[in-house]
Amino acid sequence: MYTDENKYREAKKRMKIKQEFYRHLGTYFVMSLFFFLLNAVTSFGNWWFYWPMLGWGLAVLFHYVDVFGIPGVQPMSSEWEERQIREEMKRLETEEGTRGRHFRKEGEERLELRPLQRKEPPALRGREDEKNGGRSWDESELV
């Protein structure tokens, strides 16, 4: 577990990493403008500025993924595993207390079904066997 001092240090460390990314992104935009203007002044018809910006843009993209991760996907670290285990344990605890209530509407009573009564084996059944069409249950017992 983190103490308050450890939380502060970790938060400050993460803030510095994000700050480095934003500086990198800002430098990328400034240099993009610089390369565009340099290209426009030196060789207006021959556009080349996008090639270095493409390579640098990929570096900025990788830096973003390193700092923030892939959007919509959480990293699967040991912290992630522990968090998932805790969530599953909570889910199991609540499920244990609410078993059977998932499909009932509020205020609706629970339907108690009695188990089907097995009839005597075929050799002992006699006339009832003919009445039920050879089945070992009575249609009136079904819901």
N, CA, C and O of each residue as an XYZ file, in Angstrom:
572
protein
N       0.842     -1.185      0.000
C       0.000      0.000      0.000
C       0.885      1.245      0.000
O       2.021      1.229      0.474
N       0.333      2.302     -0.539
C       1.047      3.567     -0.590
C       0.746      4.396      0.655
O      -0.392      4.459      1.119
N       1.784      5.026      1.180
C       1.564      6.026      2.220
C       1.341      7.346      1.506
O       1.512      7.431      0.290
N       0.963      8.372      2.248
C       0.726      9.678      1.618
C       1.990     10.209      0.958
O       1.926     10.787     -0.126
N       3.136     10.020      1.598
C       4.397     10.502      1.039
C       4.749      9.746     -0.241
O       5.207     10.345     -1.214
N       4.534      8.431     -0.237
C       4.802      7.630     -1.437
C       3.854      7.992     -2.573
O       4.254      8.036     -3.736
N       2.597      8.250     -2.228
C       1.626      8.664     -3.257
C       2.060      9.977     -3.892
O       1.981     10.149     -5.108
N       2.519     10.902     -3.054
C       2.956     12.202     -3.569
C       4.147     12.032     -4.502
O       4.187     12.634     -5.575
N       5.128     11.206     -4.096
C       6.313     10.987     -4.936
C       5.926     10.346     -6.266
O       6.413     10.750     -7.322
N       5.047      9.347     -6.209
C       4.612      8.671     -7.432
C       3.847      9.630     -8.347
O       4.053      9.634     -9.561
N       2.971     10.436     -7.763
C       2.202     11.405     -8.556
C       3.133     12.438     -9.191
O       2.943     12.820    -10.345
N       4.135     12.889     -8.440
C       5.083     13.879     -8.975
C       5.903     13.268    -10.110
O       6.165     13.928    -11.116
N       6.303     12.012     -9.949
C       7.067     11.312    -10.985
C       6.235     11.193    -12.262
O       6.734     11.454    -13.357
N       4.971     10.800    -12.124
C       4.095     10.675    -13.293
C       3.843     12.025    -13.947
O       3.767     12.121    -15.172
N       3.715     13.066    -13.134
C       3.511     14.417    -13.668
C       4.719     14.847    -14.489
O       4.554     15.460    -15.544
N       5.932     14.541    -14.028
C       7.153     14.905    -14.764
C       7.201     14.183    -16.110
O       7.591     14.771    -17.119
N       6.808     12.918    -16.123
C       6.807     12.149    -17.372
C       5.818     12.755    -18.369
O       6.125     12.869    -19.556
N       4.639     13.143    -17.891
C       3.647     13.783    -18.771
C       4.154     15.132    -19.254
O       3.943     15.504    -20.408
N       4.823     15.864    -18.370
C       5.369     17.174    -18.730
C       6.403     17.029    -19.849
O       6.432     17.843    -20.773
N       7.255     15.993    -19.772
C       8.239     15.739    -20.825
C       7.547     15.456    -22.160
O       7.999     15.920    -23.207
N       6.463     14.701    -22.121
C       5.739     14.418    -23.362
C       5.183     15.704    -23.966
O       5.314     15.927    -25.169
N       4.559     16.558    -23.138
C       3.979     17.796    -23.662
C       5.059     18.717    -24.223
O       4.812     19.425    -25.199
N       6.246     18.721    -23.627
C       7.364     19.504    -24.198
C       7.755     18.935    -25.559
O       7.991     19.683    -26.508
N       7.823     17.610    -25.649
C       8.156     16.952    -26.913
C       7.130     17.301    -27.985
O       7.492     17.611    -29.120
N       5.847     17.251    -27.623
C       4.775     17.576    -28.569
C       4.862     19.040    -29.009
O       4.705     19.344    -30.191
N       5.111     19.942    -28.064
C       5.245     21.366    -28.399
C       6.419     21.615    -29.330
O       6.309     22.387    -30.283
N       7.544     20.964    -29.056
C       8.718     21.104    -29.924
C       8.400     20.586    -31.323
O       8.836     21.174    -32.313
N       7.659     19.510    -31.414
C       7.264     18.952    -32.706
C       6.449     19.966    -33.509
O       6.701     20.156    -34.699
N       5.480     20.615    -32.873
C       4.669     21.598    -33.595
C       5.489     22.807    -34.030
O       5.326     23.295    -35.148
N       6.359     23.289    -33.165
C       7.203     24.444    -33.515
C       8.128     24.079    -34.671
O       8.271     24.856    -35.616
N       8.752     22.914    -34.607
C       9.666     22.508    -35.670
C       8.910     22.210    -36.972
O       9.455     22.408    -38.058
N       7.661     21.737    -36.873
C       6.860     21.533    -38.087
C       6.653     22.856    -38.808
O       6.813     22.944    -40.025
N       6.298     23.874    -38.051
C       6.116     25.205    -38.634
C       7.438     25.704    -39.225
O       7.458     26.254    -40.326
N       8.538     25.513    -38.497
C       9.853     25.945    -38.977
C      10.204     25.254    -40.287
O      10.604     25.921    -41.241
N      10.061     23.914    -40.356
C      10.392     23.188    -41.583
C       9.479     23.587    -42.739
O       9.927     23.662    -43.883
N       8.209     23.843    -42.454
C       7.293     24.281    -43.500
C       7.738     25.633    -44.067
O       7.798     25.809    -45.284
N       8.050     26.585    -43.183
C       8.491     27.909    -43.642
C       9.824     27.812    -44.376
O      10.009     28.470    -45.400
N      10.753     27.006    -43.873
C      12.043     26.819    -44.542
C      11.838     26.231    -45.931
O      12.471     26.668    -46.892
N      10.966     25.253    -46.039
C      10.678     24.644    -47.334
C      10.022     25.649    -48.271
O      10.350     25.684    -49.457
N       9.106     26.463    -47.766
C       8.408     27.447    -48.602
C       9.373     28.523    -49.105
O       9.236     28.992    -50.235
N      10.326     28.912    -48.298
C      11.268     29.970    -48.683
C      12.339     29.435    -49.632
O      12.673     30.107    -50.607
N      12.878     28.263    -49.378
C      14.007     27.763    -50.173
C      13.587     27.080    -51.465
O      14.189     27.326    -52.510
N      12.586     26.242    -51.422
C      12.174     25.521    -52.636
C      10.663     25.371    -52.614
O      10.139     24.331    -52.213
N       9.973     26.405    -53.042
C       8.525     26.480    -52.908
C       7.789     25.352    -53.617
O       6.854     24.802    -53.035
N       8.142     24.988    -54.793
C       7.404     23.974    -55.553
C       7.748     22.549    -55.169
O       6.970     21.635    -55.442
N       8.897     22.338    -54.540
C       9.359     20.998    -54.195
C       9.160     20.781    -52.682
O       9.984     21.212    -51.875
N       8.059     20.108    -52.310
C       7.730     19.957    -50.889
C       8.435     18.738    -50.288
O       8.243     17.607    -50.735
N       9.226     18.987    -49.298
C       9.950     17.920    -48.604
C       9.743     17.963    -47.086
O      10.135     17.016    -46.405
N       9.156     19.003    -46.538
C       9.084     19.208    -45.088
C       8.313     18.091    -44.376
O       8.552     17.820    -43.199
N       7.395     17.452    -45.089
C       6.581     16.437    -44.421
C       7.354     15.154    -44.121
O       6.928     14.381    -43.262
N       8.479     14.901    -44.802
C       9.240     13.679    -44.532
C       9.861     13.678    -43.134
O       9.685     12.706    -42.399
N      10.577     14.726    -42.743
C      11.097     14.709    -41.364
C       9.959     14.774    -40.334
O      10.074     14.214    -39.244
N       8.867     15.457    -40.684
C       7.739     15.561    -39.750
C       7.039     14.209    -39.579
O       6.526     13.905    -38.503
N       7.021     13.408    -40.635
C       6.427     12.081    -40.548
C       7.230     11.191    -39.588
O       6.657     10.536    -38.718
N       8.544     11.174    -39.752
C       9.394     10.384    -38.854
C       9.306     10.864    -37.421
O       9.187     10.062    -36.494
N       9.365     12.181    -37.240
C       9.282     12.737    -35.891
C       7.887     12.500    -35.303
O       7.744     12.258    -34.105
N       6.876     12.571    -36.150
C       5.509     12.319    -35.693
C       5.348     10.902    -35.157
O       4.647     10.683    -34.169
N       6.001      9.937    -35.810
C       5.962      8.560    -35.302
C       6.639      8.477    -33.927
O       6.175      7.759    -33.041
N       7.741      9.221    -33.761
C       8.416      9.237    -32.461
C       7.500      9.834    -31.390
O       7.465      9.343    -30.262
N       6.761     10.886    -31.736
C       5.817     11.498    -30.793
C       4.695     10.506    -30.470
O       4.269     10.411    -29.320
N       4.223      9.782    -31.459
C       3.177      8.775    -31.242
C       3.653      7.696    -30.277
O       2.928      7.327    -29.353
N       4.870      7.185    -30.485
C       5.411      6.163    -29.581
C       5.601      6.717    -28.167
O       5.374      6.012    -27.184
N       6.015      7.972    -28.072
C       6.163      8.608    -26.765
C       4.804      8.706    -26.069
O       4.697      8.458    -24.868
N       3.779      9.065    -26.822
C       2.425      9.146    -26.271
C       1.983      7.788    -25.719
O       1.478      7.702    -24.600
N       2.174      6.728    -26.511
C       1.772      5.389    -26.081
C       2.551      4.979    -24.840
O       2.004      4.331    -23.948
N       3.822      5.351    -24.776
C       4.637      5.016    -23.609
C       4.131      5.717    -22.349
O       4.146      5.135    -21.264
N       3.685      6.961    -22.491
C       3.243      7.744    -21.326
C       1.796      7.423    -20.954
O       1.503      7.175    -19.785
N       0.889      7.425    -21.930
C      -0.541      7.302    -21.651
C      -1.124      5.930    -21.987
O      -2.224      5.603    -21.541
N      -0.415      5.142    -22.750
C      -0.935      3.850    -23.179
C      -1.802      4.007    -24.410
O      -2.028      5.120    -24.887
N      -2.281      2.902    -24.913
C      -3.161      2.912    -26.077
C      -4.554      3.295    -25.595
O      -5.067      2.698    -24.649
N      -5.171      4.285    -26.235
C      -6.503      4.713    -25.786
C      -7.500      3.549    -25.797
O      -7.617      2.822    -26.784
N      -8.209      3.389    -24.687
C      -9.212      2.347    -24.570
C      -8.673      1.000    -24.123
O      -9.445      0.070    -23.891
N      -7.354      0.883    -24.000
C      -6.747     -0.371    -23.580
C      -5.859     -0.091    -22.378
O      -4.949      0.736    -22.441
N      -6.135     -0.792    -21.281
C      -5.320     -0.610    -20.091
C      -4.145     -1.567    -20.134
O      -4.283     -2.696    -20.604
N      -2.986     -1.129    -19.649
C      -1.843     -2.044    -19.627
C      -2.097     -3.199    -18.659
O      -2.754     -3.022    -17.633
N      -1.586     -4.355    -18.982
C      -1.807     -5.541    -18.154
C      -0.599     -5.782    -17.257
O       0.124     -6.765    -17.417
N      -0.396     -4.886    -16.328
C       0.711     -5.001    -15.390
C       0.271     -5.796    -14.171
O      -0.866     -6.262    -14.096
N       1.181     -5.945    -13.220
C       0.835     -6.660    -11.993
C      -0.212     -5.872    -11.201
O      -1.059     -6.464    -10.532
N      -0.156     -4.534    -11.275
C      -1.183     -3.711    -10.623
C      -2.544     -3.976    -11.255
O      -3.548     -4.068    -10.550
N      -2.583     -4.099    -12.579
C      -3.821     -4.376    -13.298
C      -4.372     -5.734    -12.857
O      -5.571     -5.876    -12.614
N      -3.482     -6.735    -12.754
C      -3.924     -8.065    -12.338
C      -4.527     -8.031    -10.940
O      -5.581     -8.620    -10.700
N      -3.858     -7.340    -10.015
C      -4.368     -7.234     -8.643
C      -5.729     -6.549     -8.610
O      -6.626     -6.973     -7.881
N      -5.879     -5.484     -9.404
C      -7.141     -4.752     -9.463
C      -8.254     -5.653    -10.008
O      -9.377     -5.628     -9.506
N      -7.939     -6.448    -11.038
C      -8.926     -7.351    -11.610
C      -9.330     -8.435    -10.612
O     -10.503     -8.798    -10.527
N      -8.362     -8.947     -9.859
C      -8.658     -9.972     -8.853
C      -9.567     -9.398     -7.779
O     -10.529    -10.050     -7.372
N      -9.275     -8.170     -7.305
C     -10.125     -7.544     -6.289
C     -11.539     -7.331     -6.806
O     -12.509     -7.562     -6.084
N     -11.659     -6.887     -8.068
C     -12.984     -6.673     -8.649
C     -13.759     -7.985     -8.759
O     -14.957     -8.023     -8.476
N     -13.086     -9.054     -9.167
C     -13.756    -10.349     -9.269
C     -14.190    -10.858     -7.893
O     -15.268    -11.435     -7.751
N     -13.348    -10.641     -6.885
C     -13.706    -11.062     -5.528
C     -14.938    -10.300     -5.044
O     -15.833    -10.889     -4.438
N     -14.990     -8.989     -5.310
C     -16.165     -8.195     -4.933
C     -17.402     -8.711     -5.655
O     -18.473     -8.845     -5.062
N     -17.237     -9.000     -6.949
C     -18.347     -9.481     -7.753
C     -18.876    -10.809     -7.205
O     -20.086    -11.024     -7.140
N     -17.961    -11.693     -6.814
C     -18.373    -12.984     -6.264
C     -19.088    -12.813     -4.924
O     -20.063    -13.512     -4.648
N     -18.606    -11.887     -4.092
C     -19.249    -11.646     -2.799
C     -20.660    -11.116     -2.980
O     -21.580    -11.564     -2.295
N     -20.845    -10.168     -3.895
C     -22.182     -9.619     -4.110
C     -23.077    -10.634     -4.806
O     -24.279    -10.686     -4.544
N     -22.503    -11.434     -5.685
C     -23.292    -12.446     -6.386
C     -23.800    -13.497     -5.404
O     -24.914    -14.000     -5.547
N     -22.991    -13.824     -4.420
C     -23.377    -14.819     -3.424
C     -24.607    -14.351     -2.648
O     -25.486    -15.149     -2.322
N     -24.661    -13.053     -2.357
C     -25.791    -12.519     -1.614
C     -27.019    -12.275     -2.460
O     -28.127    -12.202     -1.929
N     -26.850    -12.147     -3.756
C     -27.985    -11.828     -4.630
C     -28.329    -12.965     -5.570
O     -29.072    -12.762     -6.530
N     -27.816    -14.140     -5.325
C     -28.071    -15.277     -6.214
C     -29.574    -15.487     -6.379
O     -30.312    -15.546     -5.396
N     -30.006    -15.597     -7.591
C     -31.414    -15.839     -7.858
C     -32.218    -14.567     -8.062
O     -33.357    -14.636     -8.525
N     -31.664    -13.409     -7.730
C     -32.421    -12.165     -7.880
C     -32.138    -11.493     -9.219
O     -32.760    -10.479     -9.536
N     -31.227    -12.028    -10.003
C     -30.836    -11.376    -11.253
C     -31.978    -11.283    -12.256
O     -32.083    -10.298    -12.986
N     -32.827    -12.290    -12.297
C     -33.842    -12.332    -13.330
C     -35.231    -11.981    -12.823
O     -36.195    -12.002    -13.589
N     -35.342    -11.664    -11.563
C     -36.643    -11.298    -11.009
C     -36.818     -9.790    -11.048
O     -35.874     -9.026    -10.851
N     -38.037     -9.391    -11.304
C     -38.364     -7.971    -11.251
C     -38.563     -7.584     -9.801
O     -38.850     -8.424     -8.948
N     -38.408     -6.312     -9.540
C     -38.569     -5.833     -8.169
C     -40.003     -6.072     -7.700
O     -40.956     -5.758     -8.413
N     -40.147     -6.624     -6.511
C     -41.462     -6.895     -5.951
C     -42.040     -8.230     -6.372
O     -43.066     -8.653     -5.840
N     -41.406     -8.898     -7.311
C     -41.901    -10.179     -7.787
C     -41.440    -11.282     -6.832
O     -40.285    -11.306     -6.406
N     -42.345    -12.180     -6.509
C     -41.999    -13.258     -5.594
C     -41.212    -14.331     -6.321
O     -41.308    -14.489     -7.538
N     -40.437    -15.058     -5.547
C     -39.644    -16.134     -6.111
C     -40.539    -17.349     -6.353
O     -41.325    -17.733     -5.487
N     -40.414    -17.938     -7.518
C     -41.208    -19.101     -7.885
C     -40.516    -20.354     -7.370
O     -39.365    -20.629     -7.710
N     -41.221    -21.096     -6.561
C     -40.679    -22.338     -6.027
C     -41.192    -23.488     -6.883
O     -42.401    -23.679     -7.016
N     -40.291    -24.235     -7.450
C     -40.662    -25.382     -8.256
C     -40.346    -26.655     -7.480
O     -39.242    -26.832     -6.964
N     -41.318    -27.514     -7.413
C     -41.056    -28.781     -6.732
C     -40.442    -29.733     -7.744
O     -40.763    -29.673     -8.931
N     -39.571    -30.600     -7.287
C     -38.937    -31.533     -8.228
C     -39.963    -32.521     -8.770
O     -40.940    -32.858     -8.100
N     -39.725    -32.974     -9.985
C     -40.600    -33.971    -10.592
C     -40.486    -35.273     -9.809
O     -39.399    -35.683     -9.403
N     -41.613    -35.899     -9.611
C     -41.633    -37.176     -8.898
C     -41.474    -38.290     -9.920
O     -42.241    -38.385    -10.878
N     -40.492    -39.111     -9.710
C     -40.290    -40.247    -10.600
C     -41.359    -41.300    -10.321
O     -41.713    -41.572     -9.174
N     -41.844    -41.863    -11.376
C     -42.828    -42.933    -11.221
C     -42.096    -44.262    -11.062
O     -40.873    -44.337    -11.187
N     -42.829    -45.249    -10.798
C     -42.263    -46.590    -10.618
C     -41.581    -47.036    -11.898
O     -41.945    -46.570    -12.977
N     -40.600    -47.928    -11.809
C     -39.954    -48.455    -13.020
C     -40.992    -49.065    -13.950
O     -42.055    -49.475    -13.486
N     -40.716    -49.139    -15.257
C     -41.692    -49.617    -16.237
C     -42.324    -50.959    -15.905
O     -43.504    -51.170    -16.182
N     -41.573    -51.850    -15.327
C     -42.126    -53.177    -15.025
C     -43.197    -53.093    -13.954
O     -44.104    -53.926    -13.936
N     -43.123    -52.109    -13.057
C     -44.063    -51.988    -11.958
C     -45.218    -51.024    -12.258
O     -46.181    -50.965    -11.492
N     -45.137    -50.279    -13.348
C     -46.120    -49.239    -13.623
C     -47.472    -49.768    -14.048
O     -48.496    -49.296    -13.554
N     -47.504    -50.677    -14.896
C     -48.776    -51.276    -15.328
C     -49.615    -50.334    -16.156
O     -49.154    -49.854    -17.192
N     -50.852    -50.048    -15.728
C     -51.828    -49.278    -16.504
C     -51.442    -47.803    -16.656
O     -51.787    -47.198    -17.670
N     -50.741    -47.204    -15.690
C     -50.352    -45.780    -15.810
C     -49.440    -45.572    -17.005
O     -49.463    -44.510    -17.626
N     -48.635    -46.578    -17.333
C     -47.721    -46.492    -18.447
C     -48.491    -46.271    -19.744
O     -48.066    -45.489    -20.594
N     -49.602    -46.944    -19.896
C     -50.429    -46.784    -21.080
C     -51.083    -45.422    -21.099
O     -51.220    -44.817    -22.163
N     -51.492    -44.924    -19.940
C     -52.172    -43.637    -19.838
C     -51.254    -42.473    -20.247
O     -51.715    -41.536    -20.899
N     -49.956    -42.516    -19.874
C     -49.010    -41.433    -20.169
C     -48.251    -41.642    -21.471
O     -47.317    -40.896    -21.764
N     -48.618    -42.604    -22.225
C     -47.943    -42.832    -23.498
C     -46.530    -43.370    -23.335
O     -45.690    -43.131    -24.203
N     -46.239    -44.077    -22.269
C     -44.926    -44.664    -22.061
C     -43.941    -43.720    -21.379
O     -42.776    -44.075    -21.200
N     -44.389    -42.518    -20.992
C     -43.495    -41.556    -20.337
C     -43.415    -41.837    -18.849
O     -44.347    -42.397    -18.271
N     -42.325    -41.460    -18.230
C     -42.158    -41.670    -16.809
C     -42.553    -40.434    -16.017
O     -42.191    -40.313    -14.846
N     -43.297    -39.505    -16.639
C     -43.768    -38.317    -15.934
C     -45.206    -38.036    -16.343
O     -45.698    -38.552    -17.347
N     -45.832    -37.249    -15.585
C     -47.205    -36.874    -15.865
C     -47.187    -35.462    -16.412
O     -46.505    -34.604    -15.852
N     -47.919    -35.188    -17.497
C     -47.948    -33.871    -18.124
C     -48.396    -32.782    -17.141
O     -47.986    -31.630    -17.283
N     -49.206    -33.111    -16.176
C     -49.692    -32.107    -15.230
C     -48.590    -31.626    -14.299
O     -48.749    -30.596    -13.643
N     -47.454    -32.362    -14.225
C     -46.357    -31.951    -13.367
C     -45.486    -30.894    -14.030
O     -44.712    -30.222    -13.349
N     -45.597    -30.735    -15.334
C     -44.745    -29.776    -16.049
C     -45.307    -28.373    -15.955
O     -46.519    -28.180    -15.850
N     -44.430    -27.411    -15.994
C     -44.822    -26.002    -15.919
C     -44.949    -25.452    -17.308
O     -45.272    -24.277    -17.479
